[in-house]
Amino acid sequence: MRRTASLVATAVVVLAGVSAPAAQAETTLPTLTSGQGLTVIDGPTWVQGSERSFTFTVTTPEVPTYQVLPGQVSGEHVVLVTLPVDYDPAVNYPVHYTLHGGGDQPQASRNWTLAENSTEDIPVITVTPNGGGRSWYTNWKFPGSLAPQNWQNFHLDQMIPFIDANLSTVATRQGRVISGHSMGGFGAFHYAEQRPELFSYVGSFSGGLDLLNQEMRAAVVSTTQLAAYGTPTVAPDAIFGAPVWPLDVTWNAKSPAQNVEPLRGMGVAMYSGDGADLTVNPVQAVIENRALATAAVTSSFLTNAGIPHTFVNYGDGSAWAPGCTGKHSSTPCLQADMDHFMALVAPGLATS
């Protein structure tokens, strides 16, 4: 760690009888104040092993309860923030909102490692809000006894202004980008299409972008029924309604692939592998292969609309990054996706 190396160097200089240079000041945790509909109930606290990432916990009436994964408390939302190297509260930084996948949690070590690695040389704040195990980053149609499941309202109407009020940000469209992995890739495109005035760039890393695809509909419904995405499970129609005609109006309206017009004037990027050998780790291989198919459909709609975009199909991953397998949720693939995306968006981000 840089801190350990600095202490050792200082000790050596002192023992040699030479005055040591002044140590670099450590970043101070920001003070977070409740507001914008959010109540801070814990933190901020540095993530163990990190010098740049911290978590805090909020509650919101937009999602007062939800189905939990191990270690979660229903209604309590952990948010991960990764600060730039040498964060200076006197400087305003652009913000990268990145949305985790299904069955994941923002504070998972992989999430802050990905964020820190991809922004090592890019002065940007990264925010990963809680998306639950199966939120699908939308306001649910039939939340039932859960009361409101307004995840979109929580993230766009509350979390973004909260971050702008509590951290040193560039609080404009040109100072924000959004991305996501898997379910989060859907969420990033959905949010960008719903509120294009908020973001200058959107990225999907193996996201499921085509809700008209029957396999995609089956995948979404399966997340409502599997405990791996949160307990208790929920009704199959809870999120988008029934996935069959003529009751599938919400599925159609919220499908990113067919509703690309709001992305005009925004930077757009999609990344996916093809799953490689589908007989090896077949579940992750098939999921990735189908994610690629939804990205291809989205790309065709973007092309037909005359909207420029980046579409990276890295196949089996062998030429994309060391250790990338081309399968779903491969960490080396995902790191390469995020590294490429951040390098792509960095030149256009507003700073001050």
C-alpha positions as CSV (number, residue, x, y, z in Angstrom):
1,M,0.0,0.0,0.0
2,R,1.2,3.5,-0.7
3,R,0.7,4.5,3.0
4,T,3.1,1.7,4.2
5,A,5.7,2.6,1.6
6,S,5.6,6.2,2.7
7,L,6.1,5.3,6.3
8,V,9.1,3.1,5.5
9,A,10.7,5.8,3.4
10,T,10.2,8.4,6.1
11,A,11.8,6.1,8.7
12,V,14.9,5.5,6.5
13,V,15.4,9.3,5.9
14,V,15.1,10.0,9.7
15,L,17.5,7.3,10.6
16,A,20.0,8.7,8.1
17,G,19.9,12.0,9.9
18,V,18.2,13.9,7.1
19,S,14.9,15.8,7.4
20,A,12.0,13.9,5.9
21,P,9.8,15.7,3.4
22,A,6.3,16.5,4.7
23,A,4.0,13.5,4.4
24,Q,1.1,13.8,1.9
25,A,-2.1,14.5,3.8
26,E,-4.6,11.6,3.8
27,T,-8.0,12.2,2.3
28,T,-10.6,13.1,4.9
29,L,-13.9,11.4,4.8
30,P,-16.6,13.9,3.7
31,T,-19.4,14.9,6.0
32,L,-22.7,13.7,4.6
33,T,-25.9,15.6,5.5
34,S,-29.4,14.0,5.1
35,G,-31.6,15.7,2.5
36,Q,-33.1,15.3,-1.0
37,G,-35.4,12.7,0.5
38,L,-32.6,10.5,1.9
39,T,-31.8,10.0,5.5
40,V,-28.2,9.0,6.3
41,I,-28.2,6.4,9.0
42,D,-24.6,5.1,8.9
43,G,-21.1,6.2,7.7
44,P,-19.3,7.3,5.8
45,T,-16.7,4.6,6.5
46,W,-13.6,3.7,4.5
47,V,-13.8,0.3,2.8
48,Q,-11.3,-2.0,4.4
49,G,-8.1,-2.1,2.3
50,S,-8.9,1.0,0.3
51,E,-7.6,4.5,0.6
52,R,-10.2,6.0,-1.9
53,S,-13.5,4.1,-1.5
54,F,-16.1,4.5,1.3
55,T,-19.6,3.4,2.0
56,F,-22.6,5.1,3.7
57,T,-26.1,3.9,4.3
58,V,-29.4,5.7,3.7
59,T,-33.1,5.1,3.9
60,T,-35.7,6.4,1.5
61,P,-39.5,6.4,1.3
62,E,-39.2,5.6,-2.4
63,V,-37.9,2.1,-1.5
64,P,-38.8,1.6,2.2
65,T,-38.3,-2.2,2.1
66,Y,-36.9,-4.6,-0.4
67,Q,-35.9,-8.3,-0.8
68,V,-32.5,-8.8,0.8
69,L,-29.3,-10.7,0.1
70,P,-27.1,-12.1,2.8
71,G,-25.9,-9.2,5.0
72,Q,-28.5,-6.7,3.9
73,V,-31.1,-5.1,6.0
74,S,-34.4,-4.4,4.2
75,G,-34.9,-0.7,3.7
76,E,-31.2,0.2,4.4
77,H,-29.4,1.1,1.2
78,V,-25.6,0.9,1.2
79,V,-23.9,3.3,-1.3
80,L,-20.3,2.9,-2.5
81,V,-18.3,6.0,-3.5
82,T,-14.8,6.0,-5.0
83,L,-12.9,9.3,-4.9
84,P,-10.3,10.4,-7.3
85,V,-6.7,9.9,-6.4
86,D,-5.7,13.0,-4.3
87,Y,-9.3,14.1,-4.0
88,D,-9.4,17.8,-3.2
89,P,-12.8,19.1,-1.9
90,A,-11.9,22.5,-3.3
91,V,-12.1,21.0,-6.8
92,N,-15.3,20.0,-8.6
93,Y,-15.2,16.6,-10.2
94,P,-17.4,14.8,-12.8
95,V,-19.3,11.8,-11.5
96,H,-19.6,8.3,-13.0
97,Y,-22.7,6.5,-11.7
98,T,-22.2,2.7,-12.2
99,L,-25.0,0.2,-11.5
100,H,-24.2,-3.3,-10.3
101,G,-25.8,-6.5,-11.6
102,G,-28.5,-8.7,-10.3
103,G,-27.7,-10.6,-7.1
104,D,-24.9,-8.3,-6.3
105,Q,-24.2,-5.6,-3.7
106,P,-22.5,-2.2,-4.2
107,Q,-19.9,-2.7,-1.4
108,A,-18.6,-6.0,-2.9
109,S,-14.9,-5.9,-3.1
110,R,-14.9,-6.4,-6.9
111,N,-17.0,-3.2,-7.4
112,W,-14.7,-0.9,-5.6
113,T,-11.6,-2.6,-7.1
114,L,-13.1,-2.1,-10.6
115,A,-13.8,1.6,-9.9
116,E,-10.4,2.3,-8.4
117,N,-8.5,0.6,-11.2
118,S,-10.5,2.3,-14.0
119,T,-10.1,5.8,-12.5
120,E,-6.5,5.6,-11.3
121,D,-5.5,8.3,-13.8
122,I,-8.9,9.9,-14.4
123,P,-10.1,12.5,-11.9
124,V,-13.7,11.4,-11.5
125,I,-15.9,10.4,-8.6
126,T,-17.6,7.0,-9.0
127,V,-20.9,6.2,-7.3
128,T,-22.4,2.7,-7.0
129,P,-25.9,2.9,-5.4
130,N,-27.7,-0.1,-4.0
131,G,-29.8,-1.6,-6.7
132,G,-31.1,-4.6,-4.7
133,G,-30.8,-8.1,-6.1
134,R,-33.6,-7.7,-8.6
135,S,-34.6,-4.0,-8.8
136,W,-34.1,-3.9,-12.6
137,Y,-33.6,-0.2,-11.9
138,T,-37.1,0.8,-12.5
139,N,-40.3,1.8,-10.6
140,W,-42.1,-1.5,-10.2
141,K,-45.6,-1.9,-11.7
142,F,-47.0,-4.2,-9.0
143,P,-44.9,-4.1,-5.8
144,G,-47.7,-5.6,-3.7
145,S,-47.0,-5.9,0.0
146,L,-43.5,-4.4,-0.4
147,A,-45.1,-0.9,-0.7
148,P,-43.3,1.3,-3.2
149,Q,-40.3,-0.1,-5.2
150,N,-39.5,3.2,-6.9
151,W,-35.8,2.5,-7.7
152,Q,-35.7,5.0,-10.5
153,N,-37.0,7.8,-8.3
154,F,-34.6,6.8,-5.6
155,H,-31.6,7.0,-7.9
156,L,-32.4,9.8,-10.3
157,D,-34.5,12.1,-8.2
158,Q,-32.8,11.6,-4.8
159,M,-29.3,10.1,-5.1
160,I,-28.0,12.3,-7.8
161,P,-28.9,15.6,-6.1
162,F,-27.8,14.2,-2.8
163,I,-24.3,13.5,-4.2
164,D,-24.2,16.9,-5.8
165,A,-25.1,18.5,-2.4
166,N,-22.6,16.5,-0.4
167,L,-19.5,16.1,-2.6
168,S,-17.5,18.4,-4.8
169,T,-19.1,17.6,-8.2
170,V,-19.7,19.1,-11.6
171,A,-23.5,19.2,-11.2
172,T,-24.3,19.3,-14.9
173,R,-25.1,16.9,-17.7
174,Q,-21.6,17.2,-19.1
175,G,-20.3,16.3,-15.6
176,R,-22.2,13.0,-15.4
177,V,-21.9,9.6,-17.1
178,I,-23.7,6.3,-16.3
179,S,-22.8,2.7,-16.9
180,G,-23.8,-0.7,-15.6
181,H,-23.1,-4.4,-15.7
182,S,-25.7,-7.0,-16.6
183,M,-29.0,-5.9,-14.9
184,G,-27.1,-2.6,-14.3
185,G,-26.4,-2.3,-18.1
186,F,-30.2,-2.4,-18.6
187,G,-30.5,0.2,-15.8
188,A,-27.9,2.5,-17.3
189,F,-29.6,2.6,-20.7
190,H,-33.1,2.8,-19.1
191,Y,-32.1,5.7,-16.9
192,A,-30.3,7.5,-19.8
193,E,-33.4,7.2,-22.0
194,Q,-35.8,8.3,-19.3
195,R,-33.7,11.3,-18.2
196,P,-31.3,12.2,-21.0
197,E,-30.8,15.7,-19.6
198,L,-28.8,14.1,-16.7
199,F,-26.1,12.2,-18.6
200,S,-23.6,12.9,-21.3
201,Y,-22.5,9.3,-21.9
202,V,-24.0,5.8,-21.2
203,G,-22.3,2.5,-21.2
204,S,-23.5,-1.1,-20.9
205,F,-21.2,-4.0,-19.9
206,S,-23.0,-7.2,-20.9
207,G,-26.4,-5.6,-20.3
208,G,-29.7,-7.2,-21.2
209,L,-31.1,-4.4,-23.4
210,D,-34.0,-5.9,-25.3
211,L,-37.1,-6.6,-23.3
212,L,-38.9,-7.7,-26.4
213,N,-36.6,-10.7,-26.6
214,Q,-38.5,-13.6,-25.1
215,E,-35.4,-15.1,-23.6
216,M,-34.7,-11.8,-21.9
217,R,-38.3,-11.7,-20.5
218,A,-37.8,-15.2,-19.1
219,A,-34.5,-14.1,-17.5
220,V,-36.2,-11.2,-15.8
221,V,-39.1,-13.3,-14.6
222,S,-36.6,-15.9,-13.3
223,T,-35.0,-13.3,-11.1
224,T,-38.3,-12.7,-9.3
225,Q,-38.5,-16.4,-8.4
226,L,-35.0,-17.3,-7.3
227,A,-33.8,-16.6,-3.8
228,A,-30.3,-15.9,-5.1
229,Y,-31.7,-12.5,-6.2
230,G,-33.2,-11.7,-2.8
231,T,-35.7,-13.0,-0.2
232,P,-38.6,-13.2,-0.1
233,T,-39.2,-13.8,-3.8
234,V,-42.0,-11.8,-5.5
235,A,-44.7,-12.3,-8.1
236,P,-43.6,-12.9,-11.7
237,D,-45.5,-9.7,-12.8
238,A,-44.2,-7.5,-10.0
239,I,-41.6,-5.5,-11.9
240,F,-42.9,-4.9,-15.4
241,G,-46.3,-6.5,-15.3
242,A,-47.3,-9.6,-17.2
243,P,-44.7,-10.4,-20.0
244,V,-47.4,-11.5,-22.5
245,W,-49.4,-9.6,-25.1
246,P,-51.6,-7.6,-24.7
247,L,-50.5,-7.0,-21.1
248,D,-46.8,-6.3,-21.9
249,V,-47.1,-2.5,-22.5
250,T,-44.6,-1.7,-19.8
251,W,-42.1,-4.2,-21.1
252,N,-42.3,-2.6,-24.5
253,A,-42.1,1.0,-23.2
254,K,-39.1,0.3,-21.0
255,S,-37.1,-1.8,-23.5
256,P,-33.8,0.2,-24.2
257,A,-33.2,-1.4,-27.6
258,Q,-36.3,-0.1,-29.3
259,N,-36.4,3.3,-27.5
260,V,-33.1,4.9,-28.4
261,E,-34.2,8.3,-29.7
262,P,-33.5,10.0,-26.3
263,L,-29.9,9.0,-26.6
264,R,-29.4,11.3,-29.6
265,G,-26.5,13.7,-28.8
266,M,-25.3,11.4,-26.0
267,G,-22.2,9.2,-26.1
268,V,-23.2,5.5,-26.2
269,A,-21.1,2.4,-25.7
270,M,-21.8,-1.3,-25.4
271,Y,-19.5,-4.2,-24.5
272,S,-20.1,-7.9,-24.6
273,G,-18.4,-11.2,-25.2
274,D,-20.0,-14.1,-27.0
275,G,-19.7,-16.7,-24.2
276,A,-16.9,-18.6,-26.0
277,D,-17.3,-22.4,-25.8
278,L,-20.9,-22.7,-24.6
279,T,-20.2,-26.2,-23.1
280,V,-17.7,-24.6,-20.6
281,N,-19.4,-22.9,-17.7
282,P,-22.6,-23.1,-19.7
283,V,-24.8,-20.9,-17.6
284,Q,-22.5,-17.9,-17.7
285,A,-21.6,-18.6,-21.4
286,V,-25.3,-18.6,-22.5
287,I,-26.2,-15.5,-20.4
288,E,-23.3,-13.6,-22.1
289,N,-24.2,-14.9,-25.5
290,R,-27.8,-13.7,-25.1
291,A,-26.6,-10.3,-23.7
292,L,-24.5,-9.9,-26.9
293,A,-27.7,-10.6,-29.0
294,T,-29.6,-7.8,-27.2
295,A,-26.6,-5.4,-27.7
296,A,-26.6,-6.3,-31.4
297,V,-30.4,-5.4,-31.6
298,T,-29.8,-2.2,-29.8
299,S,-26.9,-1.3,-32.1
300,S,-29.1,-1.9,-35.2
301,F,-31.8,0.5,-33.8
302,L,-29.1,3.1,-33.0
303,T,-27.6,2.7,-36.5
304,N,-31.0,3.1,-38.1
305,A,-31.7,6.2,-36.1
306,G,-28.3,7.7,-37.1
307,I,-27.0,7.8,-33.6
308,P,-23.2,7.2,-33.4
309,H,-22.1,4.6,-30.8
310,T,-19.4,2.2,-29.8
311,F,-20.2,-1.5,-29.9
312,V,-17.4,-3.8,-28.8
313,N,-17.9,-7.6,-29.3
314,Y,-14.8,-9.1,-27.8
315,G,-15.8,-12.7,-28.6
316,D,-14.1,-15.2,-26.4
317,G,-12.2,-12.5,-24.7
318,S,-8.7,-13.8,-25.6
319,A,-7.8,-10.5,-27.4
320,W,-9.6,-8.2,-25.0
321,A,-7.8,-8.7,-21.7
322,P,-5.6,-11.3,-20.0
323,G,-7.8,-13.7,-18.2
324,C,-11.0,-12.6,-20.0
325,T,-13.1,-15.6,-20.8
326,G,-15.8,-14.0,-22.9
327,K,-18.3,-15.3,-20.4
328,H,-20.8,-13.4,-18.2
329,S,-19.4,-11.7,-15.1
330,S,-15.8,-12.5,-15.9
331,T,-13.9,-9.9,-13.8
332,P,-11.0,-9.4,-16.2
333,C,-13.5,-8.8,-19.0
334,L,-15.5,-6.4,-16.9
335,Q,-12.3,-4.5,-15.8
336,A,-11.3,-4.1,-19.5
337,D,-14.9,-2.9,-20.3
338,M,-14.8,-0.2,-17.6
339,D,-11.2,0.8,-18.4
340,H,-12.1,1.3,-22.1
341,F,-15.3,3.1,-21.2
342,M,-13.6,5.5,-18.8
343,A,-10.9,6.3,-21.3
344,L,-13.6,6.9,-23.9
345,V,-15.6,9.3,-21.8
346,A,-12.8,11.1,-20.0
347,P,-11.9,13.7,-22.8
348,G,-15.5,15.0,-22.9
349,L,-16.1,15.3,-19.1
350,A,-16.5,18.8,-17.7
351,T,-14.1,19.7,-14.9
352,S,-13.5,22.7,-12.8
